[in-house]
Amino acid sequence: MSVLSDMALALASGSVRVVDLTHRLDPDFPVIILPPEFGQCARFRMEEVSAYDHRGPAWKWHNLTLNEHTGTHFDAPVHWISGRDVPNGAVDEIAPENFVGPVVVIDCSEGAAKNDDFELTPEVIEAWEAEHGPIPEGAWVLMRTDWSKREPIDYLNMQEDGPHSPGPTPEAVKALLERGIRGFGAETVGTDAGQGSHYTPPYPAHYFLHGAGKFGLQCLTNLDQLPPTGAILIAAPLKIRGGTGSPLRVLALVPGKAS
Amino acid sequence: MTSPLKPPKKKDPQKRSIVPTLPPLGRSRAALGLTVAAAEGRFALQHCAECGTVQYPPRDACTHCLSVELDWRDTPTGGTVIAETRIHASPDPYFRERLPWRMGTVKLDAGPVALAHLHGDVGRGDRVRLSLHLDKAAQGVIVALPTERTDVMEDDPLMRSLTAHPRHRRILITDARAPVTLPLIHALQKAGASHVFVGEAEAWRRWPGRAAIAALENVSIMPLDVTDADSLQSLAGEIGGKTDILINTARFIRPGGVLGGDTVFARDEMDVNVLGLMRLAQSFGPGMAARTADGTNSAAAFVNILSAHALSPDPGYGVFAASQAAARSLSQTLRAEFSHSGLRMMNVYVGPTDDEWHQPLPPPKVTPAALARSIVDGLIEGLEEVYCGDVARDLAERWRRDPGVLERELTGGGA
């Protein structure tokens, strides 16, 4: 039997399970907030076009309004100034094999529970590798913080000095890039920490990842259902011409109870 | 003496809510001048430009010299009641429900004799102050008021039907974060509002003024986002039947004209300022329009705050002004649509407001407290067109005189 027919059997038997890492697209889901003089991320909106009524008797459908970076979404290299010249850096240009691949999860939930500004550092990465082995080349690295379980107001956690949420230090992003990762994902509203504008360079995850042609995933959920290693991530953005990112359904294939 | 209005009892759920009826609606083109003046709270009558005769009722020519040069001018408000009639029978459904109805013949100091509705505190022989008010049919009518304020004179049933007084009413303010909202809550409570609902969009964003509003008694913060039809439908389902006055304070504003402007901000301005008004009207309007005769806390007014540059744009805020012109146009359609119900559509025009988006502008700027006062005064007076502050009044006056000249002045053509 081929690998794929084995896979089909494993999915049917439950020895491989599908985990949805996606938040519902909801008008009230937080988006990133920038100073008001800057352009803002559009909120998700649904406008009824018809609902089995005089506007369309047998069908219901909606017009959607949203940003490429609304809800659970994918960041392409051209999203950031450092990645503007990366070849094939827009969502429609990225080769599809990039959208399916191995994933590792670094559990920072304990630290993030104690410290809203918890930092993923090279030391945290090294400690994780000491336990689980080296991060494989081409892997997605997801930072679990359990941030997705927070109430919306504590999720964005906006204070007078800006949002406070966990994220990687510049050194940690560089350390991940040295390992040849595919991309970095987070439960928070961005791949960078809430206070990420105060690092050098500002927003180091965006700056270094996209400059190196890597991808980002944010607003993920259910990371607590993923094993530290051994899962496969399926994250295919919409094929938007020149798109800098895209809302998407992020799925993980994980070993099930029968495996 | 007027007896003070008592707080309304809870409704008897077995009784049908009273359906609004309207006083006679038809007016000649000439008589609409009374309505225009009443909407702004002015007492204006026709003055003959040739012989100076002040005439009432309005006509197409001067009754003294037949000149057709008749100007609507603010007129001295003094008068004396020379006769009083108490009407005990009427075939008109509106008046039948309100009998007996008192009317008086008033000799105006300005000359003519007019038939006027009498406030409960005035009678035959009294000196009175005449005032033009919009009746339930949104037409201007003359009312004879006491010359000096009397106790709770605004609680007189006649006044109650001619105004949108906040007393004993439940009010929805749509945007808690707007700078005007807190002073507006205070002003409404001072005027006797029984409850104030305050809409909050995006509760997931902390903001500094929330605690001050949340701590107030008889104030509830409710989820509401004028850009989200679902949130409006949910809230209308909850409080639509007890929203007596709706005050839309939601506003999106960014400085800038067209060439250097940004269509993303422009879209937000249209979405909040124009479509937001439309969504609010669609979700709350029909319920309010059905409740305009629903006792002491009947639905009374839908209030929209507009920049005075809705009349003629300030190129420094050109796209915002376009949204205001569109919102004004929409409000006029709404006024027509509400006119069959007696629900008042009140526009409050304001000049530059003292807030973050007008921060580099020199004074005069309208403070949030002054805007709040104008809104509540407009409700108490029963107005439909309110100009808050000198800048708005001046712009409106110049616009009335010559919109073309005003446009050239505002766009830099004036010396």
Interface residues (C-beta under 8 A of the other chain):
Chain A: P27 D28 P30 I33 P36 E37 G39 Q40 A42 R43 R45 M46 E47 E48 P152 I153 Y155 L156 M158 Q159 E160
Chain B: E202 A203 W204 R205 R206 P208 P223 D225 T227 D228 A229 D230 S231 R254 D262 V264 F265 D268 E356
